[in-house]
Amino acid sequence: MWFFRVKEIVNFAVQIERSGQAFYRTLLDCIADGPTREVIAYLAEEEARHEATFSGMLAGLEDYSPAESFPGEYEQYLRWLVDNHVFIREADACAVAKRVTSPREALDLALGFEKDSLLFFHELRQLVPEGERGVVDRIIREEREHVRKLAARRKEV
């Protein structure tokens, strides 16, 4: 049995990408190291690209209205999941990014953000119907690539 439809997962992805973009753009103001800035700038652009891609996917996805114990129960649950992702709110992402003091710390934070996103989507993947998991797999591949790039740069710092 599943709990989500892929449309909710893609909505999560859009919100996470939006916060990630805010995080990376703020992080750019905190780092002077040229190669690290390049990676962070690339990631900010990737987050913007992903947000647009995932937003475009929403139009073709089916809405889902589950049975509820009380009106708004499902929406409250989804909101809690999204709000408790590491940097889901842009203000949180910006506040954390502004405390960064070194390229290594910047990369560690970015890696944490991307790994949390990857784990989040891996967990949610099991909660959508099997026929819809391909969309979630696409999101996971994108997040995995971010982790790979950040880990490579982290080795160099």
N, CA, C and O atoms as a GROMACS GRO file, in nm:
protein
  628
    1MET      N    1   0.084  -0.119   0.000
    1MET     CA    2   0.000   0.000   0.000
    1MET      C    3   0.088   0.124   0.000
    1MET      O    4   0.194   0.126   0.063
    2TRP      N    5   0.045   0.226  -0.069
    2TRP     CA    6   0.122   0.350  -0.076
    2TRP      C    7   0.048   0.462  -0.004
    2TRP      O    8  -0.072   0.453   0.024
    3PHE      N    9   0.124   0.566   0.024
    3PHE     CA   10   0.067   0.680   0.096
    3PHE      C   11   0.067   0.808   0.014
    3PHE      O   12  -0.008   0.901   0.044
    4PHE      N   13   0.150   0.814  -0.087
    4PHE     CA   14   0.163   0.934  -0.169
    4PHE      C   15   0.143   0.901  -0.315
    4PHE      O   16   0.158   0.786  -0.358
    5ARG      N   17   0.108   1.002  -0.389
    5ARG     CA   18   0.112   0.993  -0.534
    5ARG      C   19   0.235   1.073  -0.575
    5ARG      O   20   0.285   1.157  -0.500
    6VAL      N   21   0.281   1.045  -0.693
    6VAL     CA   22   0.405   1.106  -0.737
    6VAL      C   23   0.394   1.259  -0.744
    6VAL      O   24   0.494   1.328  -0.731
    7LYS      N   25   0.274   1.311  -0.764
    7LYS     CA   26   0.258   1.457  -0.770
    7LYS      C   27   0.303   1.523  -0.640
    7LYS      O   28   0.366   1.629  -0.643
    8GLU      N   29   0.272   1.460  -0.525
    8GLU     CA   30   0.317   1.516  -0.397
    8GLU      C   31   0.469   1.513  -0.387
    8GLU      O   32   0.530   1.607  -0.336
    9ILE      N   33   0.529   1.406  -0.434
    9ILE     CA   34   0.675   1.392  -0.430
    9ILE      C   35   0.739   1.500  -0.516
    9ILE      O   36   0.839   1.562  -0.477
   10VAL      N   37   0.684   1.523  -0.634
   10VAL     CA   38   0.738   1.626  -0.723
   10VAL      C   39   0.720   1.764  -0.660
   10VAL      O   40   0.807   1.850  -0.673
   11ASN      N   41   0.608   1.787  -0.592
   11ASN     CA   42   0.590   1.913  -0.520
   11ASN      C   43   0.697   1.931  -0.412
   11ASN      O   44   0.751   2.040  -0.396
   12PHE      N   45   0.729   1.823  -0.340
   12PHE     CA   46   0.838   1.828  -0.242
   12PHE      C   47   0.967   1.869  -0.313
   12PHE      O   48   1.040   1.957  -0.267
   13ALA      N   49   0.992   1.805  -0.426
   13ALA     CA   50   1.116   1.832  -0.500
   13ALA      C   51   1.125   1.978  -0.541
   13ALA      O   52   1.231   2.039  -0.530
   14VAL      N   53   1.015   2.035  -0.588
   14VAL     CA   54   1.014   2.176  -0.629
   14VAL      C   55   1.050   2.264  -0.509
   14VAL      O   56   1.132   2.356  -0.522
   15GLN      N   57   0.991   2.238  -0.395
   15GLN     CA   58   1.017   2.319  -0.276
   15GLN      C   59   1.161   2.302  -0.228
   15GLN      O   60   1.224   2.400  -0.187
   16ILE      N   61   1.212   2.182  -0.232
   16ILE     CA   62   1.350   2.156  -0.190
   16ILE      C   63   1.448   2.224  -0.285
   16ILE      O   64   1.547   2.282  -0.240
   17GLU      N   65   1.422   2.218  -0.414
   17GLU     CA   66   1.510   2.283  -0.512
   17GLU      C   67   1.509   2.435  -0.492
   17GLU      O   68   1.613   2.500  -0.505
   18ARG      N   69   1.393   2.490  -0.462
   18ARG     CA   70   1.382   2.635  -0.439
   18ARG      C   71   1.466   2.676  -0.318
   18ARG      O   72   1.539   2.775  -0.323
   19SER      N   73   1.456   2.601  -0.211
   19SER     CA   74   1.535   2.630  -0.091
   19SER      C   75   1.684   2.607  -0.116
   19SER      O   76   1.768   2.682  -0.069
   20GLY      N   77   1.715   2.502  -0.190
   20GLY     CA   78   1.855   2.475  -0.224
   20GLY      C   79   1.915   2.589  -0.304
   20GLY      O   80   2.030   2.628  -0.282
   21GLN      N   81   1.838   2.641  -0.396
   21GLN     CA   82   1.885   2.754  -0.476
   21GLN      C   83   1.914   2.875  -0.387
   21GLN      O   84   2.017   2.940  -0.402
   22ALA      N   85   1.824   2.906  -0.294
   22ALA     CA   86   1.845   3.018  -0.201
   22ALA      C   87   1.969   2.992  -0.117
   22ALA      O   88   2.050   3.082  -0.094
   23PHE      N   89   1.983   2.869  -0.070
   23PHE     CA   90   2.099   2.832   0.010
   23PHE      C   91   2.229   2.855  -0.067
   23PHE      O   92   2.321   2.920  -0.017
   24TYR      N   93   2.237   2.801  -0.188
   24TYR     CA   94   2.361   2.813  -0.266
   24TYR      C   95   2.390   2.958  -0.306
   24TYR      O   96   2.506   2.999  -0.307
   25ARG      N   97   2.288   3.033  -0.339
   25ARG     CA   98   2.313   3.174  -0.377
   25ARG      C   99   2.363   3.254  -0.256
   25ARG      O  100   2.450   3.340  -0.271
   26THR      N  101   2.311   3.227  -0.139
   26THR     CA  102   2.360   3.294  -0.018
   26THR      C  103   2.501   3.246   0.014
   26THR      O  104   2.586   3.325   0.056
   27LEU      N  105   2.525   3.119  -0.004
   27LEU     CA  106   2.657   3.061   0.022
   27LEU      C  107   2.764   3.127  -0.065
   27LEU      O  108   2.878   3.144  -0.022
   28LEU      N  109   2.728   3.163  -0.186
   28LEU     CA  110   2.823   3.230  -0.275
   28LEU      C  111   2.879   3.359  -0.214
   28LEU      O  112   2.994   3.394  -0.237
   29ASP      N  113   2.797   3.428  -0.137
   29ASP     CA  114   2.842   3.551  -0.072
   29ASP      C  115   2.939   3.525   0.042
   29ASP      O  116   3.006   3.617   0.090
   30CYS      N  117   2.948   3.400   0.086
   30CYS     CA  118   3.027   3.366   0.204
   30CYS      C  119   3.162   3.304   0.170
   30CYS      O  120   3.242   3.281   0.260
   31ILE      N  121   3.190   3.275   0.044
   31ILE     CA  122   3.313   3.206   0.008
   31ILE      C  123   3.394   3.286  -0.093
   31ILE      O  124   3.339   3.345  -0.186
   32ALA      N  125   3.524   3.288  -0.072
   32ALA     CA  126   3.614   3.358  -0.163
   32ALA      C  127   3.689   3.260  -0.253
   32ALA      O  128   3.734   3.298  -0.361
   33ASP      N  129   3.703   3.135  -0.211
   33ASP     CA  130   3.776   3.034  -0.285
   33ASP      C  131   3.714   3.013  -0.423
   33ASP      O  132   3.600   2.969  -0.434
   34GLY      N  133   3.791   3.045  -0.529
   34GLY     CA  134   3.742   3.040  -0.666
   34GLY      C  135   3.683   2.907  -0.710
   34GLY      O  136   3.569   2.903  -0.756
   35PRO      N  137   3.757   2.795  -0.696
   35PRO     CA  138   3.703   2.667  -0.740
   35PRO      C  139   3.578   2.625  -0.662
   35PRO      O  140   3.486   2.566  -0.718
   36THR      N  141   3.574   2.655  -0.533
   36THR     CA  142   3.456   2.621  -0.453
   36THR      C  143   3.338   2.706  -0.497
   36THR      O  144   3.225   2.657  -0.507
   37ARG      N  145   3.363   2.834  -0.525
   37ARG     CA  146   3.257   2.923  -0.574
   37ARG      C  147   3.199   2.869  -0.705
   37ARG      O  148   3.078   2.874  -0.728
   38GLU      N  149   3.287   2.817  -0.791
   38GLU     CA  150   3.240   2.761  -0.918
   38GLU      C  151   3.144   2.645  -0.896
   38GLU      O  152   3.040   2.636  -0.961
   39VAL      N  153   3.179   2.556  -0.803
   39VAL     CA  154   3.093   2.441  -0.774
   39VAL      C  155   2.960   2.488  -0.716
   39VAL      O  156   2.854   2.440  -0.755
   40ILE      N  157   2.967   2.582  -0.623
   40ILE     CA  158   2.844   2.631  -0.558
   40ILE      C  159   2.757   2.706  -0.660
   40ILE      O  160   2.634   2.691  -0.659
   41ALA      N  161   2.818   2.786  -0.747
   41ALA     CA  162   2.742   2.857  -0.851
   41ALA      C  163   2.676   2.756  -0.946
   41ALA      O  164   2.560   2.773  -0.985
   42TYR      N  165   2.749   2.652  -0.981
   42TYR     CA  166   2.694   2.546  -1.066
   42TYR      C  167   2.572   2.483  -0.998
   42TYR      O  168   2.469   2.462  -1.061
   43LEU      N  169   2.586   2.453  -0.869
   43LEU     CA  170   2.476   2.390  -0.796
   43LEU      C  171   2.354   2.482  -0.787
   43LEU      O  172   2.241   2.435  -0.796
   44ALA      N  173   2.377   2.611  -0.769
   44ALA     CA  174   2.264   2.706  -0.765
   44ALA      C  175   2.189   2.703  -0.898
   44ALA      O  176   2.066   2.703  -0.901
   45GLU      N  177   2.264   2.700  -1.008
   45GLU     CA  178   2.201   2.692  -1.140
   45GLU      C  179   2.129   2.560  -1.160
   45GLU      O  180   2.020   2.556  -1.218
   46GLU      N  181   2.189   2.452  -1.112
   46GLU     CA  182   2.125   2.320  -1.121
   46GLU      C  183   1.993   2.318  -1.043
   46GLU      O  184   1.893   2.264  -1.090
   47GLU      N  185   1.994   2.377  -0.924
   47GLU     CA  186   1.871   2.381  -0.844
   47GLU      C  187   1.763   2.459  -0.919
   47GLU      O  188   1.647   2.419  -0.919
   48ALA      N  189   1.800   2.569  -0.982
   48ALA     CA  190   1.703   2.648  -1.059
   48ALA      C  191   1.651   2.566  -1.177
   48ALA      O  192   1.532   2.567  -1.206
   49ARG      N  193   1.741   2.496  -1.245
   49ARG     CA  194   1.702   2.413  -1.358
   49ARG      C  195   1.609   2.301  -1.312
   49ARG      O  196   1.507   2.274  -1.376
   50HIS      N  197   1.644   2.237  -1.201
   50HIS     CA  198   1.560   2.129  -1.149
   50HIS      C  199   1.422   2.181  -1.107
   50HIS      O  200   1.321   2.117  -1.134
   51GLU      N  201   1.420   2.296  -1.043
   51GLU     CA  202   1.292   2.352  -1.002
   51GLU      C  203   1.202   2.372  -1.124
   51GLU      O  204   1.084   2.338  -1.120
   52ALA      N  205   1.258   2.426  -1.232
   52ALA     CA  206   1.180   2.446  -1.354
   52ALA      C  207   1.136   2.313  -1.415
   52ALA      O  208   1.022   2.298  -1.458
   53THR      N  209   1.227   2.216  -1.418
   53THR     CA  210   1.195   2.085  -1.474
   53THR      C  211   1.084   2.018  -1.394
   53THR      O  212   0.986   1.969  -1.451
   54PHE      N  213   1.100   2.016  -1.262
   54PHE     CA  214   1.001   1.950  -1.178
   54PHE      C  215   0.868   2.023  -1.181
   54PHE      O  216   0.762   1.959  -1.179
   55SER      N  217   0.871   2.156  -1.186
   55SER     CA  218   0.746   2.233  -1.196
   55SER      C  219   0.673   2.198  -1.325
   55SER      O  220   0.551   2.186  -1.327
   56GLY      N  221   0.749   2.182  -1.433
   56GLY     CA  222   0.690   2.144  -1.561
   56GLY      C  223   0.628   2.006  -1.560
   56GLY      O  224   0.532   1.980  -1.632
   57MET      N  225   0.682   1.917  -1.478
   57MET     CA  226   0.629   1.781  -1.468
   57MET      C  227   0.493   1.778  -1.399
   57MET      O  228   0.413   1.687  -1.422
   58LEU      N  229   0.465   1.876  -1.314
   58LEU     CA  230   0.343   1.873  -1.233
   58LEU      C  231   0.215   1.872  -1.316
   58LEU      O  232   0.116   1.809  -1.278
   59ALA      N  233   0.217   1.942  -1.429
   59ALA     CA  234   0.095   1.955  -1.510
   59ALA      C  235   0.041   1.820  -1.556
   59ALA      O  236  -0.080   1.802  -1.566
   60GLY      N  237   0.128   1.726  -1.583
   60GLY     CA  238   0.084   1.597  -1.634
   60GLY      C  239   0.060   1.491  -1.528
   60GLY      O  240   0.034   1.375  -1.561
   61LEU      N  241   0.067   1.528  -1.402
   61LEU     CA  242   0.053   1.430  -1.295
   61LEU      C  243  -0.085   1.435  -1.230
   61LEU      O  244  -0.146   1.542  -1.219
   62GLU      N  245  -0.131   1.321  -1.190
   62GLU     CA  246  -0.265   1.305  -1.132
   62GLU      C  247  -0.270   1.352  -0.987
   62GLU      O  248  -0.180   1.323  -0.908
   63ASP      N  249  -0.377   1.424  -0.952
   63ASP     CA  250  -0.400   1.463  -0.812
   63ASP      C  251  -0.442   1.341  -0.731
   63ASP      O  252  -0.486   1.240  -0.785
   64TYR      N  253  -0.426   1.352  -0.603
   64TYR     CA  254  -0.458   1.241  -0.512
   64TYR      C  255  -0.535   1.297  -0.394
   64TYR      O  256  -0.493   1.396  -0.333
   65SER      N  257  -0.647   1.235  -0.360
   65SER     CA  258  -0.728   1.276  -0.246
   65SER      C  259  -0.753   1.155  -0.156
   65SER      O  260  -0.849   1.082  -0.178
   66PRO      N  261  -0.668   1.133  -0.057
   66PRO     CA  262  -0.684   1.016   0.030
   66PRO      C  263  -0.796   1.036   0.132
   66PRO      O  264  -0.841   1.148   0.157
   67ALA      N  265  -0.838   0.924   0.191
   67ALA     CA  266  -0.935   0.932   0.301
   67ALA      C  267  -0.865   0.997   0.421
   67ALA      O  268  -0.747   0.973   0.445
   68GLU      N  269  -0.939   1.080   0.495
   68GLU     CA  270  -0.882   1.151   0.609
   68GLU      C  271  -0.968   1.130   0.733
   68GLU      O  272  -1.089   1.112   0.724
   69SER      N  273  -0.903   1.134   0.849
   69SER     CA  274  -0.975   1.127   0.978
   69SER      C  275  -1.043   1.260   1.007
   69SER      O  276  -1.148   1.263   1.072
   70PHE      N  277  -0.984   1.368   0.960
   70PHE     CA  278  -1.039   1.502   0.977
   70PHE      C  279  -0.998   1.585   0.857
   70PHE      O  280  -0.896   1.555   0.795
   71PRO      N  281  -1.074   1.689   0.821
   71PRO     CA  282  -1.041   1.771   0.704
   71PRO      C  283  -0.901   1.832   0.716
   71PRO      O  284  -0.867   1.892   0.819
   72GLY      N  285  -0.822   1.816   0.612
   72GLY     CA  286  -0.689   1.875   0.609
   72GLY      C  287  -0.580   1.787   0.669
   72GLY      O  288  -0.464   1.828   0.674
   73GLU      N  289  -0.615   1.667   0.716
   73GLU     CA  290  -0.516   1.579   0.780
   73GLU      C  291  -0.399   1.547   0.687
   73GLU      O  292  -0.283   1.560   0.726
   74TYR      N  293  -0.428   1.507   0.564
   74TYR     CA  294  -0.323   1.469   0.469
   74TYR      C  295  -0.234   1.588   0.437
   74TYR      O  296  -0.112   1.576   0.432
   75GLU      N  297  -0.297   1.702   0.415
   75GLU     CA  298  -0.219   1.822   0.385
   75GLU      C  299  -0.128   1.860   0.503
   75GLU      O  300  -0.013   1.899   0.481
   76GLN      N  301  -0.178   1.848   0.626
   76GLN     CA  302  -0.094   1.876   0.743
   76GLN      C  303   0.025   1.782   0.750
   76GLN      O  304   0.136   1.824   0.784
   77TYR      N  305   0.002   1.656   0.720
   77TYR     CA  306   0.110   1.557   0.722
   77TYR      C  307   0.215   1.590   0.616
   77TYR      O  308   0.335   1.587   0.645
   78LEU      N  309   0.170   1.620   0.496
   78LEU     CA  310   0.264   1.656   0.388
   78LEU      C  311   0.344   1.781   0.427
   78LEU      O  312   0.465   1.787   0.406
   79ARG      N  313   0.276   1.880   0.483
   79ARG     CA  314   0.342   2.004   0.522
   79ARG      C  315   0.448   1.976   0.628
   79ARG      O  316   0.557   2.033   0.622
   80TRP      N  317   0.418   1.890   0.724
   80TRP     CA  318   0.515   1.855   0.828
   80TRP      C  319   0.638   1.790   0.766
   80TRP      O  320   0.751   1.823   0.802
   81LEU      N  321   0.617   1.698   0.673
   81LEU     CA  322   0.730   1.632   0.607
   81LEU      C  323   0.820   1.733   0.536
   81LEU      O  324   0.942   1.732   0.551
   82VAL      N  325   0.758   1.820   0.461
   82VAL     CA  326   0.834   1.919   0.386
   82VAL      C  327   0.902   2.018   0.479
   82VAL      O  328   1.020   2.050   0.461
   83ASP      N  329   0.831   2.067   0.579
   83ASP     CA  330   0.887   2.167   0.669
   83ASP      C  331   1.004   2.113   0.751
   83ASP      O  332   1.087   2.190   0.798
   84ASN      N  333   1.010   1.983   0.769
   84ASN     CA  334   1.116   1.927   0.850
   84ASN      C  335   1.232   1.872   0.770
   84ASN      O  336   1.320   1.806   0.826
   85HIS      N  337   1.233   1.898   0.642
   85HIS     CA  338   1.352   1.870   0.562
   85HIS      C  339   1.456   1.973   0.604
   85HIS      O  340   1.419   2.084   0.644
   86VAL      N  341   1.583   1.940   0.596
   86VAL     CA  342   1.691   2.024   0.650
   86VAL      C  343   1.678   2.173   0.619
   86VAL      O  344   1.674   2.253   0.712
   87PHE      N  345   1.672   2.213   0.493
   87PHE     CA  346   1.671   2.355   0.458
   87PHE      C  347   1.548   2.390   0.375
   87PHE      O  348   1.557   2.471   0.283
   88ILE      N  349   1.435   2.331   0.406
   88ILE     CA  350   1.320   2.350   0.320
   88ILE      C  351   1.274   2.495   0.314
   88ILE      O  352   1.232   2.542   0.209
   89ARG      N  353   1.281   2.566   0.423
   89ARG     CA  354   1.239   2.705   0.421
   89ARG      C  355   1.358   2.791   0.378
   89ARG      O  356   1.467   2.778   0.433
   90GLU      N  357   1.336   2.878   0.282
   90GLU     CA  358   1.444   2.961   0.229
   90GLU      C  359   1.514   3.041   0.338
   90GLU      O  360   1.636   3.056   0.334
   91ALA      N  361   1.439   3.091   0.434
   91ALA     CA  362   1.499   3.170   0.542
   91ALA      C  363   1.598   3.084   0.621
   91ALA      O  364   1.705   3.133   0.660
   92ASP      N  365   1.564   2.958   0.646
   92ASP     CA  366   1.654   2.867   0.717
   92ASP      C  367   1.782   2.844   0.636
   92ASP      O  368   1.892   2.850   0.690
   93ALA      N  369   1.765   2.819   0.508
   93ALA     CA  370   1.879   2.795   0.421
   93ALA      C  371   1.973   2.916   0.422
   93ALA      O  372   2.095   2.900   0.432
   94CYS      N  373   1.917   3.033   0.412
   94CYS     CA  374   1.998   3.155   0.409
   94CYS      C  375   2.068   3.178   0.543
   94CYS      O  376   2.185   3.216   0.546
   95ALA      N  377   1.998   3.154   0.653
   95ALA     CA  378   2.058   3.174   0.786
   95ALA      C  379   2.177   3.081   0.805
   95ALA      O  380   2.281   3.122   0.857
   96VAL      N  381   2.164   2.957   0.764
   96VAL     CA  382   2.274   2.860   0.777
   96VAL      C  383   2.389   2.900   0.686
   96VAL      O  384   2.505   2.898   0.728
   97ALA      N  385   2.360   2.936   0.563
   97ALA     CA  386   2.465   2.973   0.468
   97ALA      C  387   2.545   3.094   0.516
   97ALA      O  388   2.666   3.101   0.493
   98LYS      N  389   2.480   3.187   0.581
   98LYS     CA  390   2.550   3.309   0.627
   98LYS      C  391   2.649   3.282   0.740
   98LYS      O  392   2.734   3.367   0.768
   99ARG      N  393   2.639   3.166   0.804
   99ARG     CA  394   2.732   3.133   0.912
   99ARG      C  395   2.859   3.061   0.863
   99ARG      O  396   2.947   3.031   0.943
  100VAL      N  397   2.867   3.035   0.735
  100VAL     CA  398   2.981   2.962   0.679
  100VAL      C  399   3.107   3.047   0.684
  100VAL      O  400   3.104   3.166   0.652
  101THR      N  401   3.218   2.984   0.724
  101THR     CA  402   3.344   3.059   0.738
  101THR      C  403   3.456   3.006   0.650
  101THR      O  404   3.562   3.069   0.644
  102SER      N  405   3.438   2.893   0.581
  102SER     CA  406   3.546   2.839   0.498
  102SER      C  407   3.489   2.758   0.382
  102SER      O  408   3.374   2.714   0.386
  103PRO      N  409   3.571   2.740   0.276
  103PRO     CA  410   3.527   2.656   0.164
  103PRO      C  411   3.492   2.513   0.208
  103PRO      O  412   3.396   2.455   0.158
  104ARG      N  413   3.570   2.458   0.300
  104ARG     CA  414   3.545   2.321   0.348
  104ARG      C  415   3.408   2.314   0.417
  104ARG      O  416   3.330   2.222   0.394
  105GLU      N  417   3.381   2.413   0.501
  105GLU     CA  418   3.251   2.416   0.570
  105GLU      C  419   3.137   2.433   0.470
  105GLU      O  420   3.031   2.372   0.484
  106ALA      N  421   3.159   2.516   0.368
  106ALA     CA  422   3.058   2.536   0.265
  106ALA      C  423   3.027   2.404   0.194
  106ALA      O  424   2.911   2.370   0.172
  107LEU      N  425   3.132   2.333   0.158
  107LEU     CA  426   3.113   2.206   0.089
  107LEU      C  427   3.048   2.101   0.179
  107LEU      O  428   2.965   2.023   0.134
  108ASP      N  429   3.087   2.099   0.307
  108ASP     CA  430   3.025   2.005   0.401
  108ASP      C  431   2.875   2.033   0.416
  108ASP      O  432   2.794   1.940   0.419
  109LEU      N  433   2.839   2.160   0.426
  109LEU     CA  434   2.697   2.196   0.436
  109LEU      C  435   2.621   2.157   0.310
  109LEU      O  436   2.512   2.101   0.316
  110ALA      N  437   2.681   2.187   0.196
  110ALA     CA  438   2.617   2.152   0.069
  110ALA      C  439   2.601   2.000   0.056
  110ALA      O  440   2.497   1.952   0.012
  111LEU      N  441   2.704   1.927   0.094
  111LEU     CA  442   2.696   1.780   0.091
  111LEU      C  443   2.584   1.730   0.184
  111LEU      O  444   2.509   1.640   0.148
  112GLY      N  445   2.574   1.788   0.302
  112GLY     CA  446   2.469   1.750   0.395
  112GLY      C  447   2.330   1.776   0.337
  112GLY      O  448   2.241   1.692   0.347
  113PHE      N  449   2.314   1.892   0.275
  113PHE     CA  450   2.187   1.927   0.214
  113PHE      C  451   2.150   1.828   0.104
  113PHE      O  452   2.038   1.779   0.100
  114GLU      N  453   2.246   1.798   0.016
  114GLU     CA  454   2.220   1.708  -0.095
  114GLU      C  455   2.198   1.564  -0.047
  114GLU      O  456   2.111   1.494  -0.100
  115LYS      N  457   2.274   1.520   0.052
  115LYS     CA  458   2.255   1.384   0.104
  115LYS      C  459   2.120   1.371   0.173
  115LYS      O  460   2.052   1.268   0.160
  116ASP      N  461   2.079   1.473   0.248
  116ASP     CA  462   1.947   1.470   0.311
  116ASP      C  463   1.837   1.464   0.206
  116ASP      O  464   1.739   1.391   0.222
  117SER      N  465   1.854   1.539   0.100
  117SER     CA  466   1.755   1.536  -0.008
  117SER      C  467   1.749   1.398  -0.072
  117SER      O  468   1.642   1.345  -0.098
  118LEU      N  469   1.865   1.341  -0.096
  118LEU     CA  470   1.873   1.208  -0.156
  118LEU      C  471   1.804   1.104  -0.068
  118LEU      O  472   1.725   1.023  -0.116
  119LEU      N  473   1.835   1.106   0.060
  119LEU     CA  474   1.771   1.012   0.154
  119LEU      C  475   1.620   1.033   0.163
  119LEU      O  476   1.543   0.938   0.168
  120PHE      N  477   1.580   1.159   0.165
  120PHE     CA  478   1.438   1.195   0.171
  120PHE      C  479   1.363   1.131   0.054
  120PHE      O  480   1.258   1.068   0.073
  121PHE      N  481   1.417   1.148  -0.068
  121PHE     CA  482   1.348   1.094  -0.185
  121PHE      C  483   1.357   0.942  -0.192
  121PHE      O  484   1.264   0.877  -0.242
  122HIS      N  485   1.466   0.884  -0.144
  122HIS     CA  486   1.474   0.737  -0.137
  122HIS      C  487   1.363   0.683  -0.047
  122HIS      O  488   1.298   0.584  -0.081
  123GLU      N  489   1.343   0.747   0.066
  123GLU     CA  490   1.238   0.702   0.158
  123GLU      C  491   1.100   0.719   0.096
  123GLU      O  492   1.017   0.628   0.103
  124LEU      N  493   1.075   0.834   0.036
  124LEU     CA  494   0.944   0.860  -0.022
  124LEU      C  495   0.916   0.772  -0.143
  124LEU      O  496   0.800   0.744  -0.174
  125ARG      N  497   1.020   0.727  -0.211
  125ARG     CA  498   1.004   0.642  -0.328
  125ARG      C  499   0.921   0.518  -0.295
  125ARG      O  500   0.840   0.473  -0.376
  126GLN      N  501   0.942   0.464  -0.178
  126GLN     CA  502   0.870   0.343  -0.137
  126GLN      C  503   0.723   0.369  -0.107
  126GLN      O  504   0.644   0.275  -0.094
  127LEU      N  505   0.686   0.494  -0.098
  127LEU     CA  506   0.550   0.531  -0.060
  127LEU      C  507   0.463   0.576  -0.177
  127LEU      O  508   0.354   0.628  -0.157
  128VAL      N  509   0.513   0.555  -0.300
  128VAL     CA  510   0.432   0.585  -0.418
  128VAL      C  511   0.405   0.454  -0.492
  128VAL      O  512   0.480   0.358  -0.478
  129PRO      N  513   0.299   0.450  -0.570
  129PRO     CA  514   0.270   0.329  -0.648
  129PRO      C  515   0.390   0.293  -0.737
  129PRO      O  516   0.459   0.381  -0.787
  130GLU      N  517   0.412   0.165  -0.755
  130GLU     CA  518   0.527   0.119  -0.832
  130GLU      C  519   0.534   0.180  -0.972
  130GLU      O  520   0.642   0.212  -1.020
  131GLY      N  521   0.421   0.197  -1.034
  131GLY     CA  522   0.417   0.253  -1.169
  131GLY      C  523   0.460   0.399  -1.176
  131GLY      O  524   0.487   0.450  -1.284
  132GLU      N  525   0.466   0.468  -1.061
  132GLU     CA  526   0.505   0.609  -1.058
  132GLU      C  527   0.648   0.630  -1.008
  132GLU      O  528   0.696   0.743  -1.003
  133ARG      N  529   0.716   0.523  -0.972
  133ARG     CA  530   0.849   0.535  -0.913
  133ARG      C  531   0.955   0.585  -1.010
  133ARG      O  532   1.058   0.637  -0.966
  134GLY      N  533   0.933   0.572  -1.138
  134GLY     CA  534   1.030   0.620  -1.237
  134GLY      C  535   1.053   0.770  -1.224
  134GLY      O  536   1.165   0.818  -1.242
  135VAL      N  537   0.948   0.845  -1.193
  135VAL     CA  538   0.960   0.990  -1.176
  135VAL      C  539   1.047   1.019  -1.054
  135VAL      O  540   1.134   1.107  -1.058
  136VAL      N  541   1.024   0.947  -0.946
  136VAL     CA  542   1.104   0.967  -0.825
  136VAL      C  543   1.250   0.924  -0.852
  136VAL      O  544   1.343   0.989  -0.803
  137ASP      N  545   1.269   0.818  -0.929
  137ASP     CA  546   1.404   0.774  -0.964
  137ASP      C  547   1.480   0.883  -1.039
  137ASP      O  548   1.600   0.900  -1.020
  138ARG      N  549   1.411   0.956  -1.123
  138ARG     CA  550   1.474   1.067  -1.197
  138ARG      C  551   1.522   1.174  -1.100
  138ARG      O  552   1.633   1.226  -1.115
  139ILE      N  553   1.441   1.208  -1.001
  139ILE     CA  554   1.480   1.307  -0.900
  139ILE      C  555   1.602   1.255  -0.823
  139ILE      O  556   1.696   1.331  -0.799
  140ILE      N  557   1.601   1.129  -0.786
  140ILE     CA  558   1.712   1.069  -0.711
  140ILE      C  559   1.842   1.074  -0.792
  140ILE      O  560   1.947   1.105  -0.737
  141ARG      N  561   1.835   1.045  -0.922
  141ARG     CA  562   1.956   1.052  -1.007
  141ARG      C  563   2.015   1.193  -1.008
  141ARG      O  564   2.137   1.210  -1.002
  142GLU      N  565   1.928   1.292  -1.015
  142GLU     CA  566   1.975   1.431  -1.015
  142GLU      C  567   2.044   1.465  -0.884
  142GLU      O  568   2.151   1.527  -0.884
  143GLU      N  569   1.985   1.425  -0.773
  143GLU     CA  570   2.045   1.453  -0.641
  143GLU      C  571   2.177   1.377  -0.625
  143GLU      O  572   2.273   1.431  -0.568
  144ARG      N  573   2.182   1.255  -0.673
  144ARG     CA  574   2.305   1.174  -0.664
  144ARG      C  575   2.420   1.243  -0.739
  144ARG      O  576   2.534   1.240  -0.694
  145GLU      N  577   2.390   1.303  -0.852
  145GLU     CA  578   2.493   1.372  -0.930
  145GLU      C  579   2.548   1.492  -0.852
  145GLU      O  580   2.667   1.520  -0.857
  146HIS      N  581   2.462   1.563  -0.781
  146HIS     CA  582   2.507   1.674  -0.697
  146HIS      C  583   2.602   1.624  -0.589
  146HIS      O  584   2.707   1.685  -0.565
  147VAL      N  585   2.568   1.515  -0.524
  147VAL     CA  586   2.654   1.459  -0.420
  147VAL      C  587   2.789   1.422  -0.479
  147VAL      O  588   2.894   1.449  -0.419
  148ARG      N  589   2.788   1.360  -0.596
  148ARG     CA  590   2.913   1.319  -0.662
  148ARG      C  591   3.003   1.440  -0.689
  148ARG      O  592   3.122   1.437  -0.658
  149LYS      N  593   2.947   1.546  -0.745
  149LYS     CA  594   3.026   1.666  -0.776
  149LYS      C  595   3.082   1.731  -0.649
  149LYS      O  596   3.198   1.771  -0.644
  150LEU      N  597   2.998   1.741  -0.547
  150LEU     CA  598   3.043   1.802  -0.422
  150LEU      C  599   3.151   1.718  -0.355
  150LEU      O  600   3.249   1.773  -0.304
  151ALA      N  601   3.135   1.587  -0.354
  151ALA     CA  602   3.234   1.499  -0.292
  151ALA      C  603   3.367   1.509  -0.364
  151ALA      O  604   3.472   1.506  -0.300
  152ALA      N  605   3.364   1.520  -0.495
  152ALA     CA  606   3.488   1.534  -0.572
  152ALA      C  607   3.558   1.664  -0.535
  152ALA      O  608   3.679   1.666  -0.514
  153ARG      N  609   3.483   1.772  -0.526
  153ARG     CA  610   3.542   1.902  -0.491
  153ARG      C  611   3.592   1.901  -0.346
  153ARG      O  612   3.696   1.959  -0.316
  154ARG      N  613   3.519   1.835  -0.259
  154ARG     CA  614   3.558   1.827  -0.116
  154ARG      C  615   3.694   1.760  -0.101
  154ARG      O  616   3.773   1.800  -0.015
  155LYS      N  617   3.722   1.659  -0.183
  155LYS     CA  618   3.853   1.591  -0.180
  155LYS      C  619   3.967   1.686  -0.215
  155LYS      O  620   4.080   1.670  -0.168
  156GLU      N  621   3.936   1.783  -0.300
  156GLU     CA  622   4.039   1.878  -0.346
  156GLU      C  623   4.068   1.988  -0.244
  156GLU      O  624   4.175   2.048  -0.247
  157VAL      N  625   3.973   2.015  -0.155
  157VAL     CA  626   3.988   2.126  -0.060
  157VAL      C  627   4.067   2.081   0.061
  157VAL      O  628   4.091   2.160   0.152
   0.00000   0.00000   0.00000
